[in-house]
């Protein structure tokens, strides 16, 4: 089947906002970005001398919420930055996506880096930040290099550095890379890592807005969040808000992976029914039946097929069904998926990526993994399910950062929805799904 | 004022404190591992989770600030459940073999597990094993027991000054480690043994020597430096098994230096002198006390008869107690000689009254400090920490020294110059003061002298802030400056400088009982070691001095001692330093005797004997008292050291300390000799006295002992 025919309905429903340049020639170059109206917002701000507070109102109006997973209103977060603090203020773009199934920030950097840069410059203008960093995950090295090239292009065009576009506003932006630790996606661990220390979350309060990089006010936002900013300034906050639904303004990129016909990034308007998104991605592969979906990444709760089919893809829509939007890393599982084996893989991830700073997560994630592994190895005991639930609940809410909670979510949601499979595995020493398929 | 409730108890606190601090103040127990009152908050162990009303999840008491109207519950089911779950997590990978662990019986984890642990483990998988690291001769590691609380990491970084340990690796693989192939070199490293809440870091010299419940704990102090750190020695079968700090916020807080902690090993070195010895026909004979004392009396009396009373001299150690010094002075006085001194490393004697000039804890409150001529990390390791604290709190430190001595403190200004240039440095500082605020120099003589000096542009530059800042200032002269040939000039000039900037003036003298001995000596018309050299001395009695090593900086005095005919040493140790002596009397180590000491901040501390003297050795004050009897002197009938002390210090009268000042100032500007000897003489902490020179574990590979000490212990 020719490509155009597959893509025809898809194109209609997609709304490429952060990935605006993706399908153009030389998408990452500054020329391409300018050709679609890039840096216009910045120019307008600097020539018309729009006041930061007016811009902040626009961001608030847009209903933009943090795209990294927590969904905190961006305008509100930016208003926490102290206005008249002495010395440096830092702005950080968090491109440290490391959870299995997340790959949206990578594509934004790869195809549309200048939109991030413009978003950060506008953010710096609003918050009066002097220096910015884009912290890029250590496992996407090419994107780190290409982002550096984009920064050079921007510098040459007078968009970064001293007196941007001959105004009296200055802002310097650097690309920084991590070494692939999942924990460095946590904003305070990321700050430690930028300072050259071991990536470990800090206790909060104080929050980064008052005590961030080198103890200075710092604002950390996700890549997709920054990439949304130029559009908001260009078209107005209300226009952005209107793209989505109540409480979920704008568009969202869903990184669809798993048992899906056309895995990839799909940027859609918030509030699209799940079933439509599934169709956009070509449906479950091989004509199989849908079994369950992790809608926002492994740290969001698993949802069985019949529930997710009723849901809409926005913050409220997913929280209504007991999960959350997370970073929009949708993992689709078909009927052949063994939930016990899947949980083993996910709990291994959290075990391996725990930073080891605080006790419940350091000790608990290893314990959880070993119990699940024991079940998979055919050594499970019937009270293991209660033990798993108990241990997970004791990790949750007792750690310095939210990753302890994240580690507990898959365990609790997998057992909640598929307890039968776990029990079968324990009783028979083998997978129920694999037995059925044999 | 903040009002809050803990367990229903209403509490008012003034400043913003954390829940755990408030709970500790009112005596409510919250379990903890990573929290320590003197370290920064890590909040990583999660053991101190407590319930706070209207907050859905438990909060760490160590990191949560109290707020008005807060209601904290430390005993509810919610809290207990949270704490018990953390305890369970801590124990899953911790070995449950307390009976073979050196920490067993004094382990915070063990104690807390009794209250918060389950009786059975739900964890059936393999436990984590961590390979041990060799971090030096003092600290033994058993890292499988580590619970990653990072107290040791934070101590070395914040109190020690250098982060020598870190938590490497992630998650379950996180382990405490030094840098590759490095050991922990901090002179305060032993404190991490006390800080470790489990058996992961234990004392290497004490390892498997005794169990905590077999030990009797007795208080004493350290006399290895001038702080007089408070100690608790743990004793089994009349033998000191280990030394721990005894908390005293005015002196050592809850820390001690490694020298104080491990010096007890020296008490039991093979060199201990256990019987009186006399030399006859160039051969050493073991004799009883009677014979030895008669031998001494006979020779001293002969010396007096033939060459006069002035031919007898006494040298005692700056470590001597007030009682010992008093008795030695009394013997000299009764014999009729003025040859008594304890200032064995000093070369200039025209000043007195050395002391810190303030309380030890006051150092932390200073804003600008100049230290001149001090190898402080060697001399008083714990005092360095106070200056470190001062700088961490925003104070500025200017350091002028002859030795490139890294204080591990960020310095405002560092000047490395020859020791003979200290005087010039001070003159230039005063000259700069005159330039900035001429009226501040009050002393007219010095004013006239200063006016004539050339101004140094660099000194003017950095002195500007020091003079103009309206805050607490101080200038301290270190031991190296006090040992200089022109020490009295340094004291005089530094005094003027402090006066001109309305700051404190103090000295960082390293004489352990220097203040107490000065109190006894300064009133009397005594000769100094310098005067003694000009005379013909035929008999010498030394107390607690190992001449070759204790006086090695003072070459002239060493020569003098060699020339003396008849020499008696009252000493706890024998050794090659006494080869040319004629009689050795075995004296008890200071912990085996009672005695009183005054520390650098003028704090009088009396200690009691905590073990009995080894062999035939006797407390030095008793030896001196009996020697008085054998020399037929009157009024030597004391029954206790308290009686002796009363002669010096009246319990009801205030002590009349001499002010820290110089008698005179030599205002003749001497041109610097180009080939002048730069008198640095750093004494490493493990070389500072007879005891520590024999504490074998202190002599790590890196710092080789200056004398060859046999590697055996009694």
Interface residues (C-beta under 8 A of the other chain):
Chain A: X181 X183 X198 X203 X351 X352 X353 X354 X355 X356 X357 X358 X359 X360 X361 X362 X363 X364 X365 X366 X367 X370 X371 X374 X387 X394 X397 X398 X399 X400
Chain B: X41 X42 X43 X44 X45 X46 X47 X49 X56 X57 X58 X60 X63 X82 X85 X86 X88 X89 X90 X92 X93 X122 X123 X125 X128 X147 X148 X166 X167 X168 X169 X170 X171 X172 X173 X174
